[in-house]
Amino acid sequence: MLFAAVFFIPFIGFGFVMYFLPSIIAFARGKRDTTAILLLNFFLGWTMIGWVVALVWAVKTDVAMVVR
């Protein structure tokens, strides 16, 4: 029983990191929309479409805002 727990803990941690990878990238890159990326990743990441959208959004370069 102990062996199974010790064996599967790294897999659970790896799965957690992979699921939240778009959010981690957004935080690391200092994106403007980090909260929105995190929420999209949290609520729709399980669909894989939501995860891919969040990943693309996280790696996309922020466009400078024009102030008039």
TIVO-2410 file (N, C-alpha, C; in nm, 3 decimals):
# residues 68
REC num residu      c1      c2      c3 atome chaine
REC   1      M   0.083  -0.120   0.000     N      A
REC   1      M   0.000   0.000   0.000    CA      A
REC   1      M   0.087   0.125   0.000     C      A
REC   2      L   0.189   0.125   0.081     N      A
REC   2      L   0.278   0.241   0.088    CA      A
REC   2      L   0.352   0.260  -0.044     C      A
REC   3      F   0.391   0.148  -0.106     N      A
REC   3      F   0.461   0.157  -0.235    CA      A
REC   3      F   0.372   0.223  -0.340     C      A
REC   4      A   0.245   0.188  -0.343     N      A
REC   4      A   0.153   0.246  -0.441    CA      A
REC   4      A   0.139   0.396  -0.419     C      A
REC   5      A   0.130   0.440  -0.294     N      A
REC   5      A   0.118   0.583  -0.265    CA      A
REC   5      A   0.244   0.656  -0.307     C      A
REC   6      V   0.359   0.603  -0.275     N      A
REC   6      V   0.486   0.667  -0.310    CA      A
REC   6      V   0.507   0.665  -0.462     C      A
REC   7      F   0.460   0.562  -0.527     N      A
REC   7      F   0.477   0.549  -0.672    CA      A
REC   7      F   0.389   0.647  -0.749     C      A
REC   8      F   0.265   0.671  -0.702     N      A
REC   8      F   0.172   0.754  -0.777    CA      A
REC   8      F   0.177   0.902  -0.743     C      A
REC   9      I   0.237   0.943  -0.633     N      A
REC   9      I   0.244   1.084  -0.596    CA      A
REC   9      I   0.315   1.168  -0.703     C      A
REC  10      P   0.428   1.124  -0.759     N      A
REC  10      P   0.490   1.205  -0.866    CA      A
REC  10      P   0.401   1.219  -0.989     C      A
REC  11      F   0.324   1.117  -1.021     N      A
REC  11      F   0.235   1.126  -1.136    CA      A
REC  11      F   0.122   1.226  -1.113     C      A
REC  12      I   0.073   1.232  -0.991     N      A
REC  12      I  -0.032   1.329  -0.958    CA      A
REC  12      I   0.025   1.470  -0.968     C      A
REC  13      G   0.146   1.491  -0.916     N      A
REC  13      G   0.210   1.622  -0.924    CA      A
REC  13      G   0.238   1.662  -1.068     C      A
REC  14      F   0.284   1.567  -1.150     N      A
REC  14      F   0.310   1.594  -1.290    CA      A
REC  14      F   0.182   1.629  -1.364     C      A
REC  15      G   0.074   1.559  -1.333     N      A
REC  15      G  -0.055   1.589  -1.395    CA      A
REC  15      G  -0.107   1.726  -1.357     C      A
REC  16      F  -0.088   1.764  -1.231     N      A
REC  16      F  -0.128   1.896  -1.183    CA      A
REC  16      F  -0.051   2.005  -1.257     C      A
REC  17      V   0.079   1.986  -1.272     N      A
REC  17      V   0.162   2.085  -1.342    CA      A
REC  17      V   0.123   2.093  -1.489     C      A
REC  18      M   0.100   1.981  -1.552     N      A
REC  18      M   0.062   1.981  -1.694    CA      A
REC  18      M  -0.075   2.045  -1.715     C      A
REC  19      Y  -0.169   2.021  -1.624     N      A
REC  19      Y  -0.302   2.080  -1.637    CA      A
REC  19      Y  -0.296   2.232  -1.628     C      A
REC  20      F  -0.215   2.282  -1.534     N      A
REC  20      F  -0.207   2.426  -1.513    CA      A
REC  20      F  -0.088   2.490  -1.586     C      A
REC  21      L  -0.030   2.421  -1.683     N      A
REC  21      L   0.083   2.475  -1.757    CA      A
REC  21      L   0.054   2.609  -1.823     C      A
REC  22      P  -0.062   2.631  -1.887     N      A
REC  22      P  -0.090   2.764  -1.944    CA      A
REC  22      P  -0.090   2.874  -1.837     C      A
REC  23      S  -0.145   2.845  -1.721     N      A
REC  23      S  -0.147   2.945  -1.614    CA      A
REC  23      S  -0.007   2.972  -1.561     C      A
REC  24      I   0.073   2.868  -1.549     N      A
REC  24      I   0.211   2.884  -1.502    CA      A
REC  24      I   0.290   2.969  -1.600     C      A
REC  25      I   0.273   2.944  -1.729     N      A
REC  25      I   0.342   3.023  -1.832    CA      A
REC  25      I   0.296   3.168  -1.826     C      A
REC  26      A   0.166   3.190  -1.809     N      A
REC  26      A   0.113   3.327  -1.802    CA      A
REC  26      A   0.172   3.402  -1.683     C      A
REC  27      F   0.179   3.337  -1.567     N      A
REC  27      F   0.238   3.401  -1.449    CA      A
REC  27      F   0.385   3.431  -1.472     C      A
REC  28      A   0.457   3.336  -1.531     N      A
REC  28      A   0.601   3.354  -1.553    CA      A
REC  28      A   0.631   3.466  -1.653     C      A
REC  29      R   0.544   3.482  -1.752     N      A
REC  29      R   0.566   3.585  -1.854    CA      A
REC  29      R   0.508   3.720  -1.815     C      A
REC  30      G   0.436   3.728  -1.704     N      A
REC  30      G   0.378   3.854  -1.658    CA      A
REC  30      G   0.271   3.907  -1.752     C      A
REC  31      K   0.184   3.818  -1.798     N      A
REC  31      K   0.078   3.857  -1.891    CA      A
REC  31      K  -0.023   3.950  -1.823     C      A
REC  32      R  -0.084   4.038  -1.904     N      A
REC  32      R  -0.188   4.128  -1.853    CA      A
REC  32      R  -0.312   4.051  -1.810     C      A
REC  33      D  -0.347   3.946  -1.883     N      A
REC  33      D  -0.472   3.871  -1.863    CA      A
REC  33      D  -0.449   3.741  -1.786     C      A
REC  34      T  -0.361   3.744  -1.688     N      A
REC  34      T  -0.327   3.623  -1.615    CA      A
REC  34      T  -0.449   3.564  -1.544     C      A
REC  35      T  -0.531   3.648  -1.484     N      A
REC  35      T  -0.649   3.598  -1.414    CA      A
REC  35      T  -0.747   3.532  -1.510     C      A
REC  36      A  -0.767   3.592  -1.626     N      A
REC  36      A  -0.858   3.533  -1.724    CA      A
REC  36      A  -0.803   3.401  -1.777     C      A
REC  37      I  -0.673   3.393  -1.797     N      A
REC  37      I  -0.612   3.268  -1.844    CA      A
REC  37      I  -0.627   3.160  -1.737     C      A
REC  38      L  -0.605   3.198  -1.611     N      A
REC  38      L  -0.620   3.103  -1.501    CA      A
REC  38      L  -0.763   3.051  -1.493     C      A
REC  39      L  -0.861   3.139  -1.504     N      A
REC  39      L  -1.001   3.098  -1.496    CA      A
REC  39      L  -1.041   3.009  -1.614     C      A
REC  40      L  -0.996   3.045  -1.733     N      A
REC  40      L  -1.023   2.962  -1.851    CA      A
REC  40      L  -0.961   2.825  -1.833     C      A
REC  41      N  -0.837   2.823  -1.787     N      A
REC  41      N  -0.766   2.697  -1.766    CA      A
REC  41      N  -0.835   2.613  -1.658     C      A
REC  42      F  -0.878   2.677  -1.550     N      A
REC  42      F  -0.941   2.604  -1.439    CA      A
REC  42      F  -1.076   2.545  -1.479     C      A
REC  43      F  -1.160   2.625  -1.545     N      A
REC  43      F  -1.295   2.580  -1.574    CA      A
REC  43      F  -1.309   2.502  -1.704     C      A
REC  44      L  -1.226   2.531  -1.805     N      A
REC  44      L  -1.242   2.464  -1.934    CA      A
REC  44      L  -1.119   2.385  -1.978     C      A
REC  45      G  -1.018   2.377  -1.893     N      A
REC  45      G  -0.897   2.304  -1.929    CA      A
REC  45      G  -0.921   2.157  -1.952     C      A
REC  46      W  -1.018   2.099  -1.884     N      A
REC  46      W  -1.046   1.957  -1.898    CA      A
REC  46      W  -1.098   1.921  -2.036     C      A
REC  47      T  -1.145   2.020  -2.113     N      A
REC  47      T  -1.200   1.992  -2.245    CA      A
REC  47      T  -1.091   1.979  -2.351     C      A
REC  48      M  -0.969   2.007  -2.319     N      A
REC  48      M  -0.853   2.010  -2.408    CA      A
REC  48      M  -0.861   2.126  -2.507     C      A
REC  49      I  -0.978   2.162  -2.555     N      A
REC  49      I  -0.990   2.281  -2.639    CA      A
REC  49      I  -0.964   2.405  -2.553     C      A
REC  50      G  -1.023   2.408  -2.435     N      A
REC  50      G  -0.998   2.518  -2.343    CA      A
REC  50      G  -0.853   2.525  -2.301     C      A
REC  51      W  -0.790   2.408  -2.282     N      A
REC  51      W  -0.648   2.403  -2.244    CA      A
REC  51      W  -0.560   2.459  -2.355     C      A
REC  52      V  -0.588   2.421  -2.479     N      A
REC  52      V  -0.509   2.469  -2.593    CA      A
REC  52      V  -0.530   2.620  -2.611     C      A
REC  53      V  -0.653   2.667  -2.598     N      A
REC  53      V  -0.680   2.810  -2.611    CA      A
REC  53      V  -0.604   2.887  -2.502     C      A
REC  54      A  -0.607   2.837  -2.379     N      A
REC  54      A  -0.535   2.902  -2.269    CA      A
REC  54      A  -0.385   2.901  -2.294     C      A
REC  55      L  -0.333   2.791  -2.348     N      A
REC  55      L  -0.190   2.782  -2.377    CA      A
REC  55      L  -0.149   2.881  -2.486     C      A
REC  56      V  -0.227   2.889  -2.592     N      A
REC  56      V  -0.197   2.984  -2.700    CA      A
REC  56      V  -0.205   3.127  -2.648     C      A
REC  57      W  -0.305   3.156  -2.566     N      A
REC  57      W  -0.321   3.289  -2.508    CA      A
REC  57      W  -0.204   3.323  -2.416     C      A
REC  58      A  -0.154   3.224  -2.344     N      A
REC  58      A  -0.044   3.247  -2.251    CA      A
REC  58      A   0.088   3.273  -2.323     C      A
REC  59      V   0.111   3.210  -2.438     N      A
REC  59      V   0.239   3.228  -2.508    CA      A
REC  59      V   0.235   3.341  -2.610     C      A
REC  60      K   0.115   3.390  -2.641     N      A
REC  60      K   0.101   3.499  -2.737    CA      A
REC  60      K   0.160   3.628  -2.679     C      A
REC  61      T   0.226   3.705  -2.764     N      A
REC  61      T   0.286   3.832  -2.721    CA      A
REC  61      T   0.178   3.935  -2.699     C      A
REC  62      D   0.188   4.008  -2.587     N      A
REC  62      D   0.095   4.116  -2.559    CA      A
REC  62      D   0.120   4.233  -2.656     C      A
REC  63      V   0.013   4.285  -2.712     N      A
REC  63      V   0.022   4.401  -2.801    CA      A
REC  63      V   0.012   4.526  -2.713     C      A
REC  64      A   0.101   4.620  -2.738     N      A
REC  64      A   0.099   4.745  -2.659    CA      A
REC  64      A  -0.033   4.817  -2.678     C      A
REC  65      M  -0.087   4.867  -2.569     N      A
REC  65      M  -0.213   4.941  -2.574    CA      A
REC  65      M  -0.186   5.085  -2.617     C      A
REC  66      V  -0.269   5.135  -2.708     N      A
REC  66      V  -0.254   5.271  -2.757    CA      A
REC  66      V  -0.342   5.362  -2.672     C      A
REC  67      V  -0.282   5.464  -2.614     N      A
REC  67      V  -0.356   5.560  -2.534    CA      A
REC  67      V  -0.369   5.689  -2.611     C      A
REC  68      R  -0.490   5.737  -2.628     N      A
REC  68      R  -0.511   5.860  -2.704    CA      A
REC  68      R  -0.538   5.976  -2.614     C      A
***
